């Protein structure tokens, strides 16, 4: 438990950046986040009875809206200022993409059965690659025309940027929701496997789209003038080297962890090995410009399957898996809390006039998800049968989350950013709360009860 809190504190320290003299200290920010997570978690468990992470998000959103309403009516009170200061000092993008994500993906991959994953490899591979690309273009073109329709035109390339950041399902949100849903193992493997891999592919597609967008705008991500031209060769190189290289790196580091664990039987040291492998793999992937998310997923699959079966005693497995479950719970709680509280900061950036377009983006994203799921499944259905009802469950279960918000916040300060940010936040909130709360009854309705 102490190690988990120290990890969280380190992530917040790395992500919060330099603080002003009047700013809150790292300890104060950490205390606020953990105290609110514990308080809201208790209220939810005792009274609301919602799934843990969804309950935290709902309460954080309600708290944010109440504070904003009070400030609007009684601005002199400044009730939301301390919390807004704390949230404002946290770089959400850095916290998620360069901190929490590595630990959460590894923790999620540990519990995925590689045997089931291999049995669904073609469906997972197609949905995580071709599906993400199809969704990117469907959402992008749809968003472009919708924006013109409501009177807020946006360049097509920036609409495609929105398509790329909203298309990948969020593995953190998906795996969190799957814990409370009973479904056939083959279908669970598709959803979990796709969510673990498509975020890595999605980040690569997002990087490519942003590079093209800033080049066409004459700016780079830092606000200066663009330099390196984006070509078809550079796009292909970036895609295959980042995604493929990340998978290879993860396999190598996972094998190293497996061999190290197989030579000893000491749970404390093996937990330290797992921590070192996660942080080392992700940091090395970033240094080599490879996909860190894909790398740690492959590493987690290696350690959680081959490592758990051949390199760990029952005693070590109990401690190591218990440790990573605690890491998963703490970071998941704080992440969903942050998504809800981020409204306090984003309210000053997002414009209410974009709300109509943001709401119209919800059915657009769901339609794109349906196509991205059904086309690969229908194609593969020529060669094999799939669980009846798989397409609606895969469509509705494709939850978006913190990764999409983090990518939207990482965009350079262009006129298009507030519009993209508003649409992203609304889609993510709808996805987590509405889809997350209704996927369980959907499974019961469309899946044969004998398979559950």
N, C-alpha and C positions, 0 to 999 in steps of 0.2 A: 504493500500500500504506500509506504514511504517513497519507494523508488518511483511509483507511478506519479505521485504528486511532484516529485523532483523533475521528472520528465516533462510534465505539464508546465511547470515553472520555467524550465529551460526553453520550451517552445514559445511561451509568451514573451520571454526575455529577448529571444532572437527576432521575434516578429514585431515587437512594439517599437523598436528603433530608439532613436535619441528622444529624450524627454525634456520638456522645458522645466525651468526651475520650479514653476508652480504646478507642474504635472504630478499625477499620481505615481507612486513608486511601483515597481514590479510586484512587490509583496501585496500592496493594496489592490492592484488589479487582479492578481491571482486570488486574493481573499474574496473579492466581490464575485468573481466568476464561480468559484467553488461554493461559496455560501448560497448564492442564488440557485445553483444547480441542486444543492442539497435541499433547500427550502421548497423549491418548485417540485422537485422529485417526490418529496414527502406529501405535499398537497395533492399531487396527481394520484399517487398510490393510495392515499387515504380517502379521497373524495371523488376526483374526476374519473378514475379507473381507465384512462386512456393508455394506449401503448406508451411506454416511458418517454421515448424521444419525441413523439408527436405531442404528448402532454406538455413537455418542456417548451416546445416551440409555440404551442397555443398560448401558454401562460406568459411567455416572453413577449409575444405579439400584443396580447391584451395589456400587459404592463406598459409597453411602449406607447400604445395608443392612448391609454389613460394619462400617462405623463405628458404626452403631446397636447392632449385636450386641456389639461390643467394649465399648462404653460400658455396655451392660446387664450384662455379666459383670465388667468391670473399670472401674467408674464413676470411680475415682480418677485414672485415666490421662488422661481428658479429651481423647482423640485427635481427636474430631470437633468440638471447640469452636472452633478457628480457622476451619474451613470453615463451620460453622454461623453464626458471627459474620459472616462475609463475605456469606453468602446472606441472613441476616436483615437486613442493612443495605440490601439491594436490594428496592425496592418492585416486585414482579413485575408487578403490574397496570400501574403507570406505565411501567415499562421496556418492556413489550410494547405496550400500547395507545397510549401517548403518545410512543413513541420508535421502537422497532424496526419496528413494523408499517408505518409510512409508507414506510420505505426498502425493506422486503421486498416489499410490494405493488407498488410502482413497479418494482422490479427484475423481479418476476414478470410484470407486465403488458407490459414492454418486449418480451418474447420471444413474446407471444401474437399469432398472425396474425389481424388484424381481419377479413380476408376469411372465414376459417373461422368466426370468432366470429359474424359476421353471418348466415352460412348456417345456424347453429344457434340463432338469437336467440330463437325461440319456446320451444324446449326449455329453454334456459338461463334465460330470463326466468321461466317458470313454476316451474321447480325452485328458483330462487333466491328466489322470493317466496311463491307458494302452497305450495310444497313445505316451506319453512321453517316456515310457519304451521301446516300440517297436522302436521308432525313435533312442533312445540311442544306441541300439544294431545294428540296420541297419547302422547308421552312423559310429559307432565304428568299426565294421568289415570291412565296405567299406573303411574307412580311413586307416585301417591297411594294406589292400591289395594295395591301391593306393600308400601309402608311400613306400612300397617295390618296386612297379612298377617303380616309378620315382627315386629310388636310395637313399631314406632317410628313412630306416626302423625304425619303432617305436614299442615298446612293445605293445601287444594287450591291456593290461589294461590301458595304457595311451591313446590309441586310443579310448577306451570306455569312458575315462574321457572327451575327446573332444566331443564325442557323447552326453554325459550328459549335458554339458554346452551349446551346440548349439541347442539342441532339443526343449527346451521351447520357445514358442513365447514370445516376450517382451510386457507386457501390456501397458507400457508407449508409445512405438512406435505404437502398434496396435490401441490403443484408440485415439492417436493423428491423425492417418491417417483416422480412421472411421469418424471423424468430417467432412471430406470433401467428403464422399462417401454416396450416397443414396442407401439403399438396404432394402429388406424386414425385418420387425422387428424380425422374428424368426431367420433369418440368422445372423442378427446383434447381437442378444442375444447369439448365439453360439460362434461367434468370440470373442465378448467382455468377455463373461463368461469364456470361455476356457483360454483366455490370462490372466485373473485375477487370476485364480487358478493354472494353470499349471506351473507358475514360482515358486510357493511355493513347488509343487511336484518336479519340476526340481532341485531346490536347495538341497532338501533332497537326490535325486538320485545322484547328483554331490558330495555331502558330503560322501556318501557311496562309490562311485567309487574312490574318492581321498584317502579315508581311506585304501581301499584295495591296491591301487597303491603304496602308501608310505610304507605300510607294506611289500609288495613284494620287494620294493626297499631298505628296511631296514632303511628308514628315516621317520620322521614325517614332518608336515607342517612347523615346525620351523627349520628344518634342522638337528635335532638330531635323535637318534635312536628310532624306533617305539616301543611302549610298549604293549598296549592293543590289543589282537588278534581280528580280525574281523570274526565273526561267523554268520551263517544264523539267529540265534536267535537275535543277536545284530542288524543285518540289519533290520529284521522285527520290532523289538522294536523301532529302530530309525525312521523307516518310519511311523509306525502307531502312535507313541507317538508325533512325531514332527508335522505331518500333521493333525491328528485328534485332538491332544491337542491344536494346534493353532486355529482350527475352534471353539472348545469349549470356549477357552479363548476369542476369538473375539465376540462370541455370548453373553458371560457374560458382557464384557465391553460395548458392544453395547447396551445391555439392561439397564445397569447402566446409560449410557449417555441419553438414551430415557427417563428413569424415572426422571432424574434430569431436563431435558429440559421441561418435561410435567408439572412441578410444577411452572414454571416462564414464563414470556413473556418479555425478555430483550435480544435483539439481541447481544449486546456486550458480555454479560456473556455467552450466549449460544455458541458463536464463541469460547470463551476461553475454554468452556467445550469440544468442539470438538477438539481443539488443545491439551488439556490435555489428552483426551482419546486416540488420535492417538499416541502421544509420549509415554504415559504411557503403552499402550497396546504393542507397539513394543519393548520397553525396557524390560517390564516384560516377554514377550515371549522369548527374547534373554537370560534373566537371568534364565528362567526355561528350556532352550534348546528346545523351541517349535518353530514352523514356524511363524516368525513375519509377512511375507507377507500374509499368509492365515489369520492370526488373524486380521490384519487391513482391509483386504478385507471384511470379515464378519462384522466387526464393521461398515465399511462404508455402506454396504448394509442395516444394521439395521437403522442407522441414516438417510440415504437418502430415505428410504422407510417408515418404521414404524414411525420413528421420524418426518420426514417431514409431514406425513399425520395426525398424532395424537398429536404431541407434540409441533408443531411450528405454529405460526400465519403466515399469508401471508407476513407481514412485516419482520419477522425473517427469513423466508425462502429466501426472496429476498437478504437480507444481507449475510446470511450464505453461500448460494450457490454462490453468487457473490464473496465473500471472497475466497472460495476454487477454483473458476475458476481462480482468479488472482494468487493464489499459484501455480496452475497447469501450467499456462502460463509462469510464471517466471522460475520455476524449469525445465519445459520442454525445454524452450529456452536455458538455461544454460547447461543442460545435452547434448542436441544435438550439441551445440557448443563445449563442452568438447570432445565429441566423435571424432569430426573432428580435433580439435587441438591436440588430443592425439597422432596423427601421428608424431608430432615434437619430442615426447619423445620415442615413439615406434620405430622410425627409427633407433635408436641406439641399439635396442634390436633384432628386427626382421631382418632376413637375406633375401636379395633379391632372393637367390637361392631357397627359399621355395615358390616362387610365383606360379610356375606351379602347385604344389600340392594344394596350397590355392585356385587357380581358379578351379581345378578339384573338390574341396570340395563343390562348389556351386551347381552343378547338383546332387551331392550325397545327400546333405541336402534336396533339393527339392524333390527328389525321396522318401527319408525317410518320409518327411512330407506328401506326397501323400498317402503312405501306412498307416501312423499313423492316417490320416483322413478317408480314404476310408474304412478300415477294420471295425472300430466302426460304421460308417454310414451304411455300407452294412449290418452289423449284426442287427442294430436297424431298418433298412428298412424292415426287415421281419415282424415287428410288426406295423410300421407306415410309412407314406409317408413323404418325405422331399422335400424341394424346389428344383426344377430342376435346375441344375447348381451349387448346393451348394458345391460339392466336389472340383471343380476347384477354386472356390472363397475362400473356407477355406484353400486350399493348398497354393495358391498364396498370400492370405492375412495373412498368418502366418509369420509376420515380426519379425526378430531378432533385438536386440538392445543393449543398454548399459549394461543390466544385464549379457549377455554373455561375453562382454568385461571385465566387473568387475570380473566375476568368473575366467576368464583366467588369469587376472593379479594377482589374489589371490593364484595361484598355487605356490608350493615351487620351489626354484631355482634348477631345474633338467635339464639335457640335452634336455629333450623333450619340455620344456616350450616355447622356441622361435618358434618352429615349430607349436605348438598348438596356440600360440598367433597370428602368421601370418595368419593361416587359419581362426581363429575366426574373426579377424579384417576385412579380405577381404569378408567373408560371410556376416557379419553385414552391411558393407558399401553397398554391392550389394543389400541386402535385403531391407534396408531403402530407398535407392535411386531408384533402378530399380523396385522392387516390389511395393514400396510405390507410385510411380508415375503412375504405369500401372494397379493397382487394380481397379480403377474407370472405365476405359474403358472396363476392363474384365467383371465387373458386368453388364455394359450396354449390352455387347455382349451375355452373357450366361444366364442372368436372364430375365424372361418374363417381358416386359415393364409394363404390367398391374399390376404387383406386386410391382413396385417401387413407 
